[in-house]
C-alpha cells in the first residue's frame, strides 16, 4: 500500500517533503491509515482531531484513542470541540453539513497557523463511488459524476488510490488498531444508505460495480475537461465585457441553455432562473432577473449583469482638500488659476469648474426621479431621465451613474457632462479640476 499511495501522490503532485502537512484524524480506519502511511513515507505530519460531540461517550472514546495513537507516533497534535447541533440550528444546516463546515473552517485556520502545505483527508475509492451515486440521485451536471478529485485547493486525498478493503487489510497486516463509528452502521444518512443498501444490490448485478463506476468517473472526468474547454471558448465569444453578453452571438451557439447557465452560475443564478432568461432571449427588452447578489437586465441586444446596489440612497461628502478622494468611486482634485490660454479638457473623465461658483463640501450621490441639470453649452434645463434616453443609457448604466453636486445642485454627471451654471467663463479666477479615476 505504501508504494501505491506514494505513486499516487507523485502522479497528482499532492505533497512535497519540505513543509508540514495537516492530517485530519478521526480515529477510524481510514484516517489512521492515512496518518500512518504519510508518516512512514517521510512526510512532516501534524494531526488534527475534531470532536463534534454527536455520539456521547463514543465521541470521547474516539478523541482519547486518537490522542494516544498520535502520541505513539511522536508528532504534533491538536484537537477542537464543536457544539455541532447548536451550529446546525443557528445556520439552518443538516448535521452532516454543519460538521463539514466546522471541520474545514478549523482545518484552514490551523493550516495558516503552522504554514502547512496542505490538509490531507482520508477519502478513498469507496467514498468516490458513493459520492458519484449521491450526486446522480440528487441530480447533477458532469462535474458531479467525476467522483472525488485528488486535490481541491489545499485539500488533498492521497488514499483515493486504494479501496476500503485495501485499507483494512493493510491495517490488519501492520497490527494497527482503530475505532469504528457506530453511525457508519446505520442507514439513517444518505451516504450510509448508499453504502449499506444500494451498492450491495448493484453488486448482485455486477460484482465489480465499484470498479465499473470508478472507470466511468475517470471517463467523465475527461469529458468534463472537454466540456469546460468548450464553455470557455463560448464565454470568450459572447462576453463583450465582464458584465455584457451578446444575445446574437449567444443564440448562434449549440445548447444555448447550457452555455448560458455556465455563464451565469458564478453570479449565483439558479438553473431555473437561467432557463427563464434563455426563454426570454427572443422576447421583449426590459425584464430583470435576480440572484442573491446580482441582477440581470434583458436588453434588446445584450444581457447586462450588475451587482445589487447597496448605496442607491446614500450620499457622500467629498473633501477636495485631499488630492485623492476614495468613496464608491475615485476622484482626484487640483486647483489652478484661470488664464486666457486655459484649455478645457475634451476628456469626459475630466471636469473643470469655476471654483467661486461652488459651495463646499461637494456631495456625491445617485440620480433620482425629477433630477435636472443645465448641460454645458446650453441655457435650458434638461431632465436627467431625458438625457439618459437621448444617450441610450440602459437601466444598469443609469444605476451606475454618479452625480457630483454643490448646494443641492448637480454640477457634473460624472464621466459625462458638466452643468453650464458652474462652467468656466471669462470672469473666472480659480478653476477646480476633477478627474474621475474609476
C-alpha positions as CSV (number, residue, x, y, z in Angstrom):
1,X,0.0,0.0,0.0
2,X,2.9,2.4,0.7
3,X,4.1,2.1,-2.9
4,X,0.6,2.7,-4.3
5,X,0.0,5.8,-2.2
6,X,3.5,7.1,-2.9
7,X,2.9,6.8,-6.7
8,X,-0.5,8.4,-6.5
9,X,0.9,11.4,-4.5
10,X,3.7,11.8,-7.1
11,X,1.4,11.4,-10.1
12,X,-1.0,14.1,-8.8
13,X,1.6,16.4,-7.3
14,X,-0.3,16.3,-3.9
15,X,2.6,16.8,-1.4
16,X,6.2,17.7,-1.0
17,X,8.5,16.9,1.9
18,X,9.8,20.4,2.6
19,X,6.7,21.7,4.5
20,X,4.3,20.2,7.1
21,X,1.0,18.6,6.1
22,X,-2.0,18.7,8.3
23,X,-3.8,15.3,8.6
24,X,-7.5,15.0,9.7
25,X,-7.7,12.1,12.1
26,X,-11.0,10.8,13.5
27,X,-9.6,7.5,14.9
28,X,-11.4,5.4,12.3
29,X,-9.6,3.0,10.0
30,X,-9.3,5.4,7.0
31,X,-7.8,8.3,8.9
32,X,-5.5,6.1,11.0
33,X,-4.2,4.5,7.8
34,X,-3.7,7.9,6.1
35,X,-1.7,9.3,9.0
36,X,0.4,6.2,9.4
37,X,1.2,5.9,5.7
38,X,2.2,9.6,5.4
39,X,4.4,9.3,8.5
40,X,6.0,6.1,7.0
41,X,6.6,7.8,3.7
42,X,8.6,10.5,5.5
43,X,6.2,13.5,5.4
44,X,6.2,16.0,8.3
45,X,2.7,15.5,9.7
46,X,0.6,17.5,12.1
47,X,-2.5,15.5,13.3
48,X,-5.9,17.3,13.8
49,X,-8.9,15.8,15.6
50,X,-12.5,17.2,15.7
51,X,-14.9,16.2,18.5
52,X,-18.4,17.1,17.3
53,X,-20.0,15.7,20.4
54,X,-22.6,13.8,18.5
55,X,-22.2,10.3,19.9
56,X,-21.8,10.9,23.6
57,X,-19.2,8.6,25.2
58,X,-18.3,7.2,21.8
59,X,-17.1,10.7,20.7
60,X,-14.9,10.9,23.8
61,X,-13.6,7.3,23.1
62,X,-12.5,8.4,19.6
63,X,-10.8,11.5,21.0
64,X,-8.8,9.6,23.6
65,X,-7.8,6.9,21.2
66,X,-6.7,9.4,18.5
67,X,-4.6,11.3,21.1
68,X,-2.9,8.2,22.3
69,X,-2.1,6.9,18.8
70,X,-0.7,10.2,17.7
71,X,1.4,10.4,20.8
72,X,2.8,7.0,19.9
73,X,3.9,8.4,16.5
74,X,5.6,11.4,18.3
75,X,4.1,14.0,16.0
76,X,2.3,17.3,16.8
77,X,-1.4,17.1,17.6
78,X,-4.3,19.5,18.1
79,X,-8.0,18.9,18.7
80,X,-11.1,21.0,18.6
81,X,-14.5,20.7,20.3
82,X,-17.7,21.8,18.5
83,X,-21.3,22.4,19.5
84,X,-22.5,20.9,16.3
85,X,-26.2,20.8,17.0
86,X,-26.2,24.4,18.0
87,X,-24.3,25.4,14.9
88,X,-26.6,23.4,12.7
89,X,-29.7,25.1,14.2
90,X,-28.2,28.6,14.0
91,X,-27.2,28.3,10.4
92,X,-30.2,26.1,9.3
93,X,-27.9,23.2,8.2
94,X,-28.1,19.5,8.4
95,X,-25.9,17.9,11.0
96,X,-23.7,16.5,8.2
97,X,-23.2,19.9,6.6
98,X,-22.7,21.6,9.9
99,X,-19.9,19.2,10.8
100,X,-18.3,19.6,7.4
101,X,-18.3,23.4,7.7
102,X,-16.9,23.4,11.2
103,X,-14.2,20.8,10.3
104,X,-12.9,22.6,7.2
105,X,-13.0,26.1,8.7
106,X,-10.9,24.9,11.6
107,X,-8.6,22.9,9.3
108,X,-7.9,26.1,7.3
109,X,-7.3,28.2,10.4
110,X,-4.7,25.6,11.5
111,X,-3.1,25.5,8.1
112,X,-2.5,29.2,8.2
113,X,-1.1,29.0,11.8
114,X,1.5,26.4,11.0
115,X,2.1,27.4,7.4
116,X,1.2,23.9,6.2
117,X,1.4,23.0,2.5
118,X,-1.9,21.1,2.6
119,X,-4.7,19.4,4.6
120,X,-4.8,15.6,3.9
121,X,-8.1,13.9,4.4
122,X,-8.9,10.2,4.2
123,X,-11.3,9.8,1.3
124,X,-10.7,6.6,-0.6
125,X,-12.1,4.9,-3.7
126,X,-15.3,3.7,-2.0
127,X,-16.1,7.3,-1.0
128,X,-15.6,8.4,-4.6
129,X,-18.1,5.8,-5.8
130,X,-20.6,6.8,-3.1
131,X,-20.2,10.5,-3.9
132,X,-20.9,9.9,-7.6
133,X,-24.1,7.9,-6.8
134,X,-25.3,10.6,-4.3
135,X,-24.8,13.3,-6.9
136,X,-26.6,11.2,-9.5
137,X,-29.6,10.6,-7.3
138,X,-29.8,14.3,-6.4
139,X,-29.4,15.4,-10.0
140,X,-26.1,16.9,-11.1
141,X,-24.0,18.1,-14.1
142,X,-21.0,16.3,-15.5
143,X,-18.7,17.6,-12.7
144,X,-20.8,15.8,-10.0
145,X,-20.3,12.5,-11.8
146,X,-16.5,12.7,-11.9
147,X,-16.1,11.3,-8.3
148,X,-13.9,13.0,-5.7
149,X,-10.9,14.9,-7.0
150,X,-7.4,14.2,-5.6
151,X,-6.9,17.9,-4.9
152,X,-9.2,20.8,-4.3
153,X,-7.4,23.9,-3.2
154,X,-5.4,23.0,-0.1
155,X,-7.3,19.8,0.5
156,X,-5.5,16.6,-0.8
157,X,-6.8,13.0,-0.8
158,X,-3.8,10.6,-1.0
159,X,-5.9,7.4,-0.3
160,X,-8.1,7.7,-3.5
161,X,-5.7,5.2,-5.0
162,X,-6.9,2.5,-2.6
163,X,-10.2,0.9,-1.6
164,X,-11.7,0.4,1.9
165,X,-10.8,-3.3,1.8
166,X,-7.2,-2.4,0.9
167,X,-7.1,-0.1,3.9
168,X,-8.5,-2.8,6.4
169,X,-6.2,-5.5,5.0
170,X,-3.1,-3.2,5.4
171,X,-4.0,-2.1,8.9
172,X,-4.5,-5.7,10.0
173,X,-1.2,-6.7,8.4
174,X,0.5,-4.0,10.4
175,X,-1.4,-4.8,13.7
176,X,-2.7,-1.3,13.9
177,X,-5.9,-0.6,15.8
178,X,-8.6,1.8,15.0
179,X,-12.1,2.7,16.3
180,X,-15.5,2.1,14.5
181,X,-18.1,4.9,14.3
182,X,-21.4,3.2,15.1
183,X,-23.2,5.7,12.9
184,X,-21.5,4.1,9.9
185,X,-23.6,1.0,10.6
186,X,-26.8,3.0,10.3
187,X,-28.6,3.7,7.1
188,X,-30.1,6.9,8.5
189,X,-27.7,9.1,6.5
190,X,-27.8,9.2,2.7
191,X,-24.2,8.1,2.2
192,X,-24.6,5.2,4.6
193,X,-27.9,4.2,2.8
194,X,-26.0,4.0,-0.5
195,X,-23.1,2.1,1.1
196,X,-25.2,-0.4,3.1
197,X,-28.2,-0.9,0.8
198,X,-27.8,0.4,-2.7
199,X,-24.3,-0.8,-3.5
200,X,-24.9,-4.4,-2.3
201,X,-27.9,-4.6,-4.6
202,X,-25.8,-3.3,-7.5
203,X,-23.1,-5.8,-6.7
204,X,-25.7,-8.6,-7.2
205,X,-26.0,-7.4,-10.8
206,X,-22.3,-6.8,-11.3
207,X,-19.8,-7.9,-8.6
208,X,-17.3,-5.4,-10.0
209,X,-19.7,-2.5,-10.0
210,X,-17.4,-0.3,-7.9
211,X,-14.6,-0.6,-10.4
212,X,-17.0,0.0,-13.2
213,X,-18.3,3.2,-11.6
214,X,-14.8,4.4,-11.0
215,X,-13.9,3.8,-14.7
216,X,-17.0,5.7,-15.7
217,X,-15.9,8.6,-13.3
218,X,-12.5,8.7,-15.0
219,X,-14.1,8.8,-18.4
220,X,-16.5,11.5,-17.4
221,X,-13.6,13.5,-15.9
222,X,-12.0,13.5,-19.4
223,X,-15.4,14.5,-20.9
224,X,-15.7,17.3,-18.3
225,X,-12.3,18.7,-19.4
226,X,-13.6,18.9,-23.0
227,X,-16.9,20.4,-21.8
228,X,-15.1,23.1,-19.8
229,X,-12.9,23.9,-22.8
230,X,-16.0,24.4,-25.0
231,X,-17.7,26.5,-22.3
232,X,-14.6,28.7,-22.0
233,X,-14.5,29.2,-25.8
234,X,-18.2,30.1,-25.8
235,X,-17.6,32.6,-23.0
236,X,-14.9,34.4,-25.0
237,X,-17.2,34.6,-28.0
238,X,-20.3,36.1,-26.2
239,X,-18.8,38.2,-23.5
240,X,-18.1,41.7,-24.8
241,X,-17.1,42.8,-21.3
242,X,-17.3,41.3,-17.8
243,X,-21.0,42.2,-17.5
244,X,-22.2,42.3,-21.1
245,X,-23.4,39.2,-23.0
246,X,-24.2,39.4,-26.7
247,X,-27.6,37.8,-27.3
248,X,-27.0,37.5,-31.1
249,X,-23.7,35.6,-30.5
250,X,-25.2,33.5,-27.7
251,X,-28.1,32.3,-30.0
252,X,-25.5,31.1,-32.6
253,X,-24.1,28.6,-30.1
254,X,-25.2,25.0,-29.7
255,X,-27.1,24.2,-26.4
256,X,-27.7,27.8,-25.6
257,X,-29.4,26.9,-22.3
258,X,-26.4,25.0,-21.0
259,X,-23.9,27.7,-22.1
260,X,-26.0,30.5,-20.5
261,X,-26.3,28.5,-17.3
262,X,-22.5,28.1,-17.1
263,X,-22.1,31.9,-17.8
264,X,-24.5,32.9,-15.0
265,X,-23.7,30.2,-12.4
266,X,-20.7,32.1,-10.9
267,X,-23.1,35.0,-10.2
268,X,-25.5,32.8,-8.2
269,X,-28.3,32.4,-10.8
270,X,-30.1,29.0,-10.4
271,X,-30.7,26.6,-13.3
272,X,-34.4,27.5,-13.1
273,X,-33.8,31.3,-13.5
274,X,-31.2,30.7,-16.2
275,X,-33.8,28.7,-18.2
276,X,-36.3,31.6,-17.8
277,X,-33.7,34.0,-19.1
278,X,-32.9,31.7,-22.0
279,X,-36.6,31.5,-22.9
280,X,-36.8,35.3,-23.0
281,X,-33.9,35.9,-25.4
282,X,-36.1,36.5,-28.4
283,X,-38.7,38.4,-26.3
284,X,-39.2,42.0,-25.3
285,X,-36.5,44.0,-23.7
286,X,-36.6,45.3,-20.2
287,X,-37.2,42.3,-18.0
288,X,-34.9,41.9,-14.9
289,X,-33.9,38.6,-13.2
290,X,-32.3,38.3,-9.8
291,X,-29.8,36.1,-8.0
292,X,-28.9,36.6,-4.3
293,X,-26.3,39.2,-5.1
294,X,-26.8,40.1,-8.8
295,X,-29.4,41.2,-11.2
296,X,-29.6,40.7,-15.0
297,X,-31.2,43.0,-17.5
298,X,-32.5,41.5,-20.7
299,X,-32.0,44.4,-23.1
300,X,-32.5,44.5,-26.9
301,X,-29.1,43.2,-28.0
302,X,-27.4,42.3,-24.7
303,X,-27.8,40.8,-21.3
304,X,-26.4,43.1,-18.7
305,X,-25.1,41.9,-15.3
306,X,-24.9,44.2,-12.3
307,X,-24.2,43.7,-8.6
308,X,-27.2,44.5,-6.5
309,X,-26.7,48.1,-5.4
310,X,-26.4,48.8,-1.7
311,X,-25.8,52.6,-2.0
312,X,-28.6,53.9,-4.1
313,X,-29.9,56.2,-1.4
314,X,-26.5,57.0,0.2
315,X,-24.8,60.4,-0.2
316,X,-21.1,61.0,0.3
317,X,-19.4,64.3,1.3
318,X,-16.4,64.9,-0.9
319,X,-13.4,66.6,0.6
320,X,-11.5,68.4,-2.1
321,X,-8.6,69.2,0.2
322,X,-7.4,65.6,-0.4
323,X,-5.6,65.2,-3.6
324,X,-7.2,61.8,-4.0
325,X,-10.7,61.0,-2.6
326,X,-11.8,57.4,-2.4
327,X,-15.5,56.5,-1.9
328,X,-17.7,54.3,-4.1
329,X,-15.7,55.9,-6.9
330,X,-12.2,57.5,-7.0
331,X,-11.7,61.2,-7.7
332,X,-8.7,63.5,-7.7
333,X,-8.6,67.3,-7.4
334,X,-6.4,70.2,-8.3
335,X,-6.9,73.9,-8.2
336,X,-5.4,76.3,-10.8
337,X,-5.6,79.9,-11.8
338,X,-7.6,80.8,-14.8
339,X,-5.6,82.3,-17.8
340,X,-6.7,83.2,-21.3
341,X,-4.7,80.2,-22.6
342,X,-6.5,77.7,-20.4
343,X,-7.9,74.7,-22.5
344,X,-10.9,72.8,-21.2
345,X,-10.2,69.1,-21.5
346,X,-12.3,67.2,-24.0
347,X,-11.9,64.0,-21.9
348,X,-15.2,63.1,-20.3
349,X,-13.3,61.8,-17.3
350,X,-12.1,65.3,-16.5
351,X,-14.3,68.2,-15.4
352,X,-13.4,71.8,-14.9
353,X,-15.4,74.2,-12.7
354,X,-15.4,77.8,-11.8
355,X,-14.3,77.5,-8.2
356,X,-16.1,80.5,-6.9
357,X,-19.4,79.3,-8.1
358,X,-19.2,76.2,-5.9
359,X,-20.4,75.6,-2.4
360,X,-18.5,73.1,-0.2
361,X,-18.4,70.3,0.7
362,X,-19.4,68.8,-2.6
363,X,-21.7,65.8,-2.4
364,X,-21.7,62.6,-4.5
365,X,-25.0,60.7,-5.0
366,X,-27.0,58.6,-7.4
367,X,-29.7,60.1,-9.6
368,X,-33.4,60.4,-8.5
369,X,-36.7,60.9,-10.3
370,X,-37.1,64.6,-11.1
371,X,-33.4,65.4,-11.2
372,X,-32.4,68.0,-13.8
373,X,-29.3,70.0,-14.8
374,X,-28.3,72.6,-17.5
375,X,-26.0,70.8,-19.9
376,X,-22.7,72.5,-20.7
377,X,-23.1,74.9,-23.7
378,X,-26.9,75.2,-23.2
379,X,-29.1,77.6,-21.3
380,X,-32.3,75.5,-20.7
381,X,-32.7,72.8,-18.1
382,X,-32.9,69.1,-19.0
383,X,-34.3,66.2,-17.0
384,X,-31.7,63.6,-16.3
385,X,-34.2,60.9,-17.5
386,X,-34.4,62.6,-20.9
387,X,-30.6,62.9,-21.0
388,X,-30.3,59.2,-20.3
389,X,-32.9,58.4,-23.0
390,X,-31.2,60.6,-25.6
391,X,-27.8,59.0,-25.0
392,X,-29.3,55.5,-24.9
393,X,-28.4,54.6,-21.3
394,X,-29.8,51.2,-20.3
395,X,-31.2,50.6,-16.9
396,X,-27.9,49.4,-15.4
397,X,-25.9,52.3,-16.9
398,X,-28.4,54.7,-15.2
399,X,-28.0,52.9,-11.9
400,X,-24.2,53.1,-12.1
401,X,-24.1,56.8,-12.9
402,X,-22.9,59.1,-10.1
403,X,-23.7,62.8,-9.7
404,X,-21.4,65.4,-8.2
405,X,-23.4,68.1,-6.5
406,X,-22.9,71.6,-5.0
407,X,-25.5,73.1,-2.7
408,X,-28.1,70.5,-3.9
409,X,-27.4,71.4,-7.5
410,X,-26.0,68.9,-10.0
411,X,-22.7,70.1,-11.3
412,X,-21.4,67.0,-13.1
413,X,-22.8,63.8,-14.4
414,X,-19.6,62.1,-13.5
415,X,-17.8,60.9,-16.6
416,X,-20.4,62.5,-18.9
417,X,-21.4,66.2,-18.8
418,X,-20.7,69.3,-16.7
419,X,-23.5,71.7,-15.7
420,X,-23.3,75.0,-17.6
421,X,-24.1,77.0,-14.4
422,X,-20.7,76.3,-12.9
423,X,-18.7,76.3,-16.1
424,X,-15.6,78.4,-16.7
425,X,-16.1,81.8,-18.3
426,X,-14.1,84.9,-18.9
427,X,-14.6,86.2,-15.4
428,X,-13.4,83.0,-13.8
429,X,-10.4,83.4,-11.4
430,X,-9.8,79.9,-10.0
431,X,-10.5,76.6,-11.6
432,X,-11.3,73.3,-9.8
433,X,-10.2,70.3,-11.9
434,X,-11.8,66.9,-11.0
435,X,-10.5,63.7,-12.5
436,X,-12.8,60.6,-12.5
437,X,-10.4,57.7,-11.8
438,X,-12.9,54.9,-11.7
